[in-house]
Amino acid sequence: MSPAAASGAEFTADEIMTVCAARALRDGMTCFVGIGLPSAAANLARATHAPGLVLIYESGTIGAKPGWLPLSIGDGVLAETADAVVSVPEIFNYWLQPGRIDVGFLGAAQLDRFGNINTTVIGSTYATPKVRLPGAGGAPEIAAFCREVIVIVRQSRRSFVERVDFVTSVGYGTGRGDRARLGLTGAGPRKVITDLGVLEPGPATGELTLTGVYPGVTPAEARAGTGWDLAVSDGLEVLARPSAAELSALRALQAMTPGSEGSR
């Protein structure tokens, strides 16, 4: 059963994913933000429990404080509310690559058991794929150099695969030790947040393990949506549903977003 169905439609799957991601962010962190659910999560955290969260967008804005959810990394509200605006090369060369950013958000078309991400091609060959995806962008560097990474992706056998068709961004490679061998200074994926629950890497192997499910979701459902034999933590947690305050703050941000009904 989906979390939305279990809630009696009190909240949507996107809303509980966003709230779960927001809760993973701590006050005072620096956060490399992408558009979509990551931006919603980061702005929700800043509007609730983490007012000192520093939002960094790839377009060069540092400390952006938008009053609504930006439509793109080029949305003018980011520059207008930022503490500083720098060049894109500076964001990557000075802030990201030396490990000055605490957490980065990533999405995925495919994700494997070791948190490796594919956003490049679907199919066995790069030259003639079944589907050519948008590509890497800054994701490989975010995965490599942010102190930790949070992945947000809907869970299904199509997206959670035994082995990705193309490694766009390295998670844990083939297991613990690969990141150090490859010279990647960041810790790698700390959480994978899905529409069913949360996965975290095993301390010994780096293999993703189901550590939390949303109300109404069973481990069997999470396993059914995974293309490998998903390990389940002995301490599996039922995650708290979004609070009224969290939903109110999130919906207020959405209502203020240009183009939404609430902004008219």
Secondary structure as GFF3:
##gff-version 3
##sequence-region A 1 264
A	DSSP	alpha_helix	3	6	.	.	.	ID=ss1
A	DSSP	alpha_helix	13	23	.	.	.	ID=ss2
A	DSSP	beta_strand	30	33	.	.	.	ID=ss3
A	DSSP	alpha_helix	37	47	.	.	.	ID=ss4
A	DSSP	beta_strand	54	57	.	.	.	ID=ss5
A	DSSP	beta_strand	61	62	.	.	.	ID=ss6
A	DSSP	alpha_helix	76	81	.	.	.	ID=ss7
A	DSSP	beta_strand	84	85	.	.	.	ID=ss8
A	DSSP	alpha_helix	88	90	.	.	.	ID=ss9
A	DSSP	pi_helix	91	96	.	.	.	ID=ss10
A	DSSP	beta_strand	103	106	.	.	.	ID=ss11
A	DSSP	beta_strand	110	111	.	.	.	ID=ss12
A	DSSP	beta_strand	117	118	.	.	.	ID=ss13
A	DSSP	beta_strand	121	122	.	.	.	ID=ss14
A	DSSP	beta_strand	131	132	.	.	.	ID=ss15
A	DSSP	alpha_helix	139	145	.	.	.	ID=ss16
A	DSSP	beta_strand	148	152	.	.	.	ID=ss17
A	DSSP	alpha_helix	178	182	.	.	.	ID=ss18
A	DSSP	beta_strand	189	193	.	.	.	ID=ss19
A	DSSP	beta_strand	197	201	.	.	.	ID=ss20
A	DSSP	beta_strand	208	213	.	.	.	ID=ss21
A	DSSP	alpha_helix	219	224	.	.	.	ID=ss22
A	DSSP	beta_strand	231	238	.	.	.	ID=ss23
A	DSSP	alpha_helix	244	256	.	.	.	ID=ss24
A	DSSP	three_ten_helix	261	263	.	.	.	ID=ss25
###
